[in-house]
Amino acid sequence: MFSLVAGVACVVVVLWLALHVLPVFPIRNVTVHGNYYLGSDQIVEMAQVPSDATLFNNHSSQIRDNLLADPWITSASVHSVPFGTLSITVREATFDAIVEVPPNASSSSATIWAVSADGLWLGQLGTGTQSMSTLSSSAVSAQASPTLSVTPTPSPSPEPTATPASSPTPTSTAASDASSGQQALTEALSSGIENKPRVVDTATVVPVAGETCDDEGVLAALKLVTELSDDALGEVKSVSAPDAETLTVTLDSGVEVAFGSLTDISTKERVAARIISEHPDSITYVNVRVPDSPAWRGL
């Protein structure tokens, strides 16, 4: 009896080792879930799925670490699905604003960066001279692989323009910040991300992807954006933020609203809206830094 048990145990061990070492049920298809800004093929590129990944040896920890190295990804899970499919589920950072960064020590020209609600630099999207329509039409190249295909899954509503299922060869997650951000923007702009407010007049900002912004003006602008009502936010084109005490919002209509500091934002918004509604098509500037004593000028 002992020899029988030992023999069975030996077979089980050998079988286990064989399944984890030999290329049995290799991973040939990847499904991506939870993505909205990033395309499924782009996430697979970030994941760098090893060519020897199998159903029983999917390198999940390595793949997860590769994904989390990119600031666009805040959480990721990886598991195999019989037979030959790898399922990746991600959660992305919240993309709340675009920051125009003037030339600095790291860049000789103005650049455009994506920033999350909590001030995390997500990546460079392009140069300051590019229009949003130009950025939205920028192409993202992908190399084809004969062994790995990507199956995109439905995105949350509203749904971004789908990236056709393709077979990108996984590449290094040490890709440039600009590449990561541009990929995300290309996917997201078709869903209205081009309407996100721009933070401008940021004199001393030096962004680094994956690091938290420490510029008081930018942080104040992000806070202002979160405190505005949805109706008001929908009309915001840009926020001038040279510092935390001199915030000025430019609306889609061209009207400038000087908020000053972050105090009494809801009251300031209400006063500005009333003044604009009382002088339709004639207001060009409203000063509500002191909401009890507003000022305005028109055409």
N, C-alpha and C positions, 0 to 999 in steps of 0.2 A: 504493500500500500504506500509506504513512504517513497519508494522509488517511482511509483506512478505519479504521486503528487509532485515530486521533484521534477519529473520529466515534463509534466504539464506546465509547471512554473517556468521551467527553462524555455519551453516553446513560447509561452506568453511573453517572456522577456525578449526573446529573439524577434518575435513578431512585432513587439512594441518598438524595438530598436530599428527594425527594418522599415517600419512605417514612418519613423521620424528621420531616418537617414537616407533611405532610397527615394528616388523621385516618383513616389506613388501618389496619384491624384494631384498633379501639379496645378497651381493656381493659373488659370488662363482668362479669367473674367473678374472684373472688380465692379461692385455696385457702391455708389456713394449716396449717403442720406444726410439730410439736415443742412445742406449747403444752399445758400441764396446768392451771395455776392460772388463767390468763387465757382468756376466751372468744374464739372466732375473730372474732366481730363486734367485740369490744373491741379486738383487735389491729389490725383494719382501721381502726377509729376513730383509734388512735394513729398508724397509718401515713400517714394523710392522702393517700391516692392521688389525684393531680391528675386533674381531670376530662378533661384532654386526653391522658392516658397511652394509649399504643398499644403494639402488639407490638414496634415498632422504637424506640420512645422511651418507656420505662417509668419514667423518673425514679428508677431504682433507688438511686442514691446519696442522693438527697433522702429517699426513703422509709426507707432504712436509718438515716439520721441521725435521722429522726423517731422511729423505734422505739427506738433506743439512748438517746434523751433520757429515756426512762422507766426508773426504777430496777428495775422488774420484769424488763426485758429485758437480758440480758448479751451476746447476740450475735444477729445477724440477717442473712439473705441474701435477695436478691430477684432473680427472673428471670422472663421471659415464657415462656409455653407456647402454641404455636400452637393455635387462633387466638382471641385475645380473653381469655386467662386469665393472671393474674399469680399466681405462686407465692411465698409468703412462708414462710420457715423460721426459727424463733426458738429460742433457748435462754433459759430463765427462771432467775431467781435462786432459790436454795434458801431455802425458807420454813421456819424452824426453831422460831420461838417468837413469842409475842405479848407485848407489853410494855404494862402499864398505866402511863400517864403522869399524874401528878397535875397539877392546875391550875398554870399558869405564866404567864409574861409574854405568851406567844403564844396562850394558850387559857384562858378563865375557868372551864372545867370539865375534869374528867378525860377523857382520851382513850385509845384503844386503838390500838397501832401494830404492824405486822408488821415483823420484823427477820430478816435472813438469818443464816446460820451464822457468817459472818465479821463480823457487826456492822453491816451496811449497813441503814439505814432504808429500807424499801420503800414505806411509805405508811400513812396513817391509815385505820383500819378502822371506827371509830365512836367513841362516847362510852363512858366508863367505867361508866355506869349501864346500858348495854345488855347483856343476856345473850347468850351465844353463839347460842342458838336464835333470838333476835330478829334478830341480825346475819345469820344464815344465810338468813333469809326475806326480807331486805330486797331490794326490787326494783331493778333497774338499767334505766333507760330507754334506748331507742335510737330515733333517727329513721330513717325509711325513705327510701331513695333509689330512683328509678325506673330507674337505669342501672347500678347496681353491686350484685352479689349476692355472698354469702359462702358458700363451701363448706367446712364444718368437716371435719377429718380425724380418724381414730381417735386417742384419747389413750392414753398408757401405762396399764397396769393397776395399781391399780384405776382405772376410768374415771370421771371426774366426770360429774354429770348434764349431759347434752348441752344446749347452747344451741341452740334451733331456728335453722335457717338463715334469715337475715334480710338486709336490705339497708340497713345503717346509712350515713348520710352521714358521711364522714370529718370529724372535728372537730379543733380545735387540740390539739396535744400539751402545751400549757401548762395543761391541765386541772388542777384542784386535786388535792393529794396525797390528800385524803379520797376523791375520786371514783375515782382509780386504785386505791387500796387496797380500797375497798368493792366495786368490780367484781371484783377478784381473789378477794376473800373469798366473794362470792356464788357464784362458780363452784367454789371449792375446798372449801367446808365439807361438801358432800355426799359428799366422798371421805374424810372423817375428819379434816380439818384442825382441826375444833373440838376435837380431842383433843390438839393441840399444847399444851405447857405455857405457862402465863402467868408472866411475870416481874413481881413486884409489889414494893411498898414502895421504889420508885425515887424518892427525894426530889428529886434535882436534875436530872432528865433533861429536855432540850429537843430533841426530835427534829426533823430536817430531812430530808425525802425525798431520797434520792440521796447523802446524806452518811454517813460512818462514825461510829458511836456512840463517844463518848470517855468514857462513864461506866464506872468500874471495876466497880461492882456489876453492871450489866447484862452487861458483857463476861465477868465471872466466872460469872454464871448461865448464859450461853451455853456457856461452856467446860464447866461442870458437866454440862449436858445432853448434850454430846457424849461425855463420859467415862462416863456411866452405861450399864449394860448395856441391851439392848433390852427385856428383861423389866421391869427397874426403871423405865425411861423410860415404858413403857406405863401405869404406875400413877401417874405424876406429874401432879398437877393444877396446881400452881403452885410457883414458886421465889421466896422472899422474898430480896431482894438490896439491902438498904440500903447495903452496901459489899461489898468483895471478901473480907472476913474473917468475915462473919456470914451465910452462906448457910443458909437453912432450907427444906427441901422439904416441901410438904404433899401427901400421897397422896390418891387418890380415896376411900380409906376414911376420910379425915379425920385419919389419924395424921400428926404432924409429926416430921420427922427433921432435927435440927440437924447440918449438915455442917461449919459453920465455914468454914475456908479450903479451897482447892483441893487441898491435899496428901492423898495416900493415898486418893483417891476410891473406888477399887475395894475397898480394905480396909474403909473406912467403910460402903460399901454392903453388903458381906458381913456385917459385924457387925450392922448394923441389921436386915437380913433375918432373921438367926438369932434376934435378940431378939423380933422381931414374930411369927415362927413359933412360938416357945416360949410366947408369951402371946397366943394368938388371941382376938380380940374384947375384949380388956381393955386393950391398950396405947393410949395417946393421944399420947405424946411419947417420942422417943428422942434422946439426945444422944450423937453419935459424933465430936465434935470431936477428942477424944483416943481413938482406937479401942481402945487397950489398957485404957482405963478408962471404958467406956461407962456411961451412966445412963439410966433411964427411969422413967416414971410411968404409972399406969393408972387405970381407973375406981375 
